[in-house]
Amino acid sequence: MDSPSTHGRTVIVGDIHGCAFELEALLDRVSFGSGDRLVLVGDLIARGPDSLGVLDLARRTGAVIVRGNHEQRLLDWYADPRVALGRIHQEVANALRPVDWTLFATSPLYVELPEHGLAVVHAGVAPGASLAHQQPHTLMTIRSVGERLWGETYAGPPHIVFGHNALPGLQLHPWATGLDTGCVYGGRLTALVLQHGQRIPRLVARRQELLVSQAARRVYYGGARKSGAA
């Protein structure tokens, strides 16, 4: 994971949910190097076995972290402990260190990567509004517009890379790529790997060539049909 890189790549990883082993294995699989940039789409924590390990790895690699709805849920509780948390999130909240809370609080709702022609958000965008005019709740929770996946209705630019919705599996729309492939539910952890300055292809076949995934060691939470849970 520490091999040198002359021209750093951008490695964007889908929802991790505490699957530290799979994240480590995925980064080894792509030969993540010191010149590479890691971007995480959010929901680093909860449901999987090692949330703190994921956060430590994110810090160790200097990852750029987009805030997910699970991080926001804990931040809401941190701001007001009267907010109800379920058992799993309460256990994570009790274990978090001050540096972890700072990491969550300083994570942006979206990251623009113009050199790749894309932006990274956790859940998606409401079609017809710029990133700057999206509601935070939308960026962290949207799945569909009416009866359709929001990515089917979105016409960029920019291309949007996102996570949050594991139920459909990998999503490859003309202007949106969904990377949540349900690792914590026994699926896979998926990365999009872009070379230095490479624009994300709109053609699905070319985009598929840029994807690398790591199988989960086991089912950590729920089952395959529960993978669309919030």
Secondary structure, 3 states (H helix, E strand, C coil): CCECCCCCCEEEECCCCCCHHHHHHHHHHCCCECCCEEEECCCCCCCCCCHHHHHHHHHHHCCEECCCHHHHHHHHHHHCCCCCCCHHHHHHHHHCCHHHHHHHHCCCCEEEEHHHCEEEECCCCCCCCCHHHCCHHHHHHCCEECCEEHHHHCCCCCEEEECCCCCCCCEEECCEEECCCEHHHCCEEEEEEECCCCCCCCCHHHHHCCEEEEECCCCCCCCHHHCCCC
